């Protein structure tokens, strides 16, 4: 798959990089490529613009396809994140970046009707996809039940929930963030332990999914 951007390149395992296309001669990048014996070619910005749609910063590279993880790869983690059919790759990348910054090690997404790890996600996450396990599952509700049986308490973010400022988030926990337009599906809400909300006093009654996720992740104990 193609990925792009300086941070994405430098944070990718060199063994997963197949080839790099550059439109600028930056010493830090050239040294990184030579040190890791990565093949690269110098080309024009026009060619890079045709290869990817986003802001590539003069760097596009071919890398191995992202390898998703399984539930069994979750090990002694206090805080998990579940994304219920998120669709926007920019939101996904931003959430991965926030999760990584907060110390969350695993993010669970459904296999169908959901955004996957692509070039936009990798660029928006500034390479933090390499530090977070993205787990694909067939059924979100069944997955939550399995995790609840292992002691996790599930919090679902919804505007009709309880004020997040009044809740004790101690213990093993899962935060569920829903689809940008439809929110969290009814069956997932029904299988959650508690529905929570971010209180707002303005005229807008909802936030962008990645913004809401960031607020709740740190409110619930990110970095703790």
Long-range contacts (C-beta under 8 A, 24 or more apart in sequence): 1-62, 1-63, 1-64, 1-65, 1-66, 1-118, 1-119, 2-51, 2-52, 2-60, 2-61, 2-62, 2-63, 2-119, 3-60, 3-61, 3-63, 3-119, 3-122, 3-123, 4-48, 4-51, 4-52, 4-54, 4-55, 4-56, 4-57, 4-59, 4-60, 4-61, 4-119, 4-122, 4-123, 5-54, 5-55, 5-56, 5-57, 5-59, 5-122, 5-123, 5-126, 5-127, 6-57, 6-59, 7-126, 7-127, 8-61, 8-122, 8-123, 8-125, 8-126, 8-127, 9-59, 9-61, 9-127, 10-127, 11-126, 11-127, 11-128, 11-130, 11-131, 12-61, 12-63, 12-127, 12-130, 13-130, 14-38, 16-63, 16-64, 17-61, 17-62, 17-63, 18-61, 18-62, 18-63, 18-64, 19-61, 19-62, 20-59, 20-60, 20-61, 20-62, 21-47, 21-48, 21-51, 21-59, 21-60, 21-61, 22-58, 22-59, 23-47, 23-48, 23-58, 23-59, 24-58, 24-59, 26-58, 29-59, 52-119, 53-120, 54-119, 54-120, 54-123, 55-123, 56-123, 66-116, 66-117, 66-122, 66-129, 66-134, 68-117, 68-134, 68-135, 68-136, 69-106, 69-133, 69-134, 69-135, 69-136, 70-135, 71-108, 71-135, 71-137, 71-143, 71-146, 71-147, 73-106, 73-133, 73-135, 74-105, 74-106, 74-133, 74-135, 77-104, 77-105, 77-106, 78-171, 78-172, 78-173, 78-221, 79-103, 79-104, 79-172, 79-173, 79-174, 79-175, 79-217, 79-220, 79-221, 79-222, 80-104, 80-106, 80-107, 80-108, 80-147, 80-152, 80-173, 80-174, 80-175, 81-106, 81-107, 81-108, 81-174, 81-175, 81-177, 81-213, 81-217, 82-107, 82-108, 82-109, 82-140, 82-143, 82-144, 82-154, 82-174, 82-175, 82-176, 82-177, 83-107, 83-108, 83-109, 83-114, 83-176, 83-177, 84-110, 84-140, 84-176, 84-177, 84-178, 84-179, 84-184, 84-185, 84-188, 85-110, 85-113, 85-114, 85-140, 85-178, 85-179, 85-182, 85-185, 86-114, 86-115, 86-177, 86-178, 86-179, 86-180, 86-209, 87-114, 87-115, 87-179, 87-180, 87-181, 88-115, 88-180, 88-209, 89-115, 89-118, 89-120, 89-121, 89-124, 90-120, 90-124, 90-210, 91-115, 91-180, 91-208, 91-209, 91-210, 92-117, 92-121, 92-124, 92-125, 93-120, 93-121, 93-122, 93-123, 93-124, 93-125, 93-129, 94-124, 94-125, 94-210, 94-214, 95-177, 95-209, 95-210, 95-213, 95-214, 96-121, 96-124, 96-125, 96-128, 96-129, 96-132, 96-134, 97-124, 97-125, 97-126, 97-128, 98-210, 98-213, 98-214, 98-217, 98-222, 99-128, 99-132, 99-213, 99-217, 99-222, 100-125, 100-128, 100-131, 100-132, 101-128, 101-222, 102-217, 102-218, 102-222, 102-223, 103-222, 103-223, 104-132, 104-217, 104-222, 105-132, 105-133, 106-132, 106-133, 106-135, 107-132, 107-133, 107-134, 107-135, 108-135, 108-136, 108-137, 108-140, 108-143, 109-134, 109-135, 109-136, 109-137, 110-136, 110-137, 110-138, 110-139, 110-140, 111-136, 111-137, 111-138, 140-176, 140-185, 140-188, 141-187, 141-188, 141-191, 144-174, 144-176, 144-188, 144-191, 144-192, 145-191, 147-174, 148-193, 153-193, 153-194, 154-191, 154-192, 154-193, 154-194, 155-192, 155-193, 155-194, 155-195, 155-196, 155-216, 155-220, 156-184, 156-188, 156-189, 156-192, 156-194, 156-195, 156-196, 157-184, 157-195, 157-196, 157-197, 157-198, 157-212, 157-213, 157-216, 158-183, 158-184, 158-189, 158-195, 158-196, 158-197, 159-183, 159-197, 159-205, 159-206, 160-195, 160-197, 161-194, 161-195, 161-196, 161-197, 162-194, 162-195, 162-196, 162-197, 163-196, 163-197, 163-199, 164-196, 164-197, 164-198, 164-199, 164-216, 164-219, 164-220, 165-199, 165-219, 167-194, 167-196, 169-219, 169-220, 169-221, 170-221, 173-220, 173-221, 175-213, 175-216, 175-217, 175-220, 177-209, 177-212, 177-213, 177-216, 178-209, 179-209, 180-208, 180-209
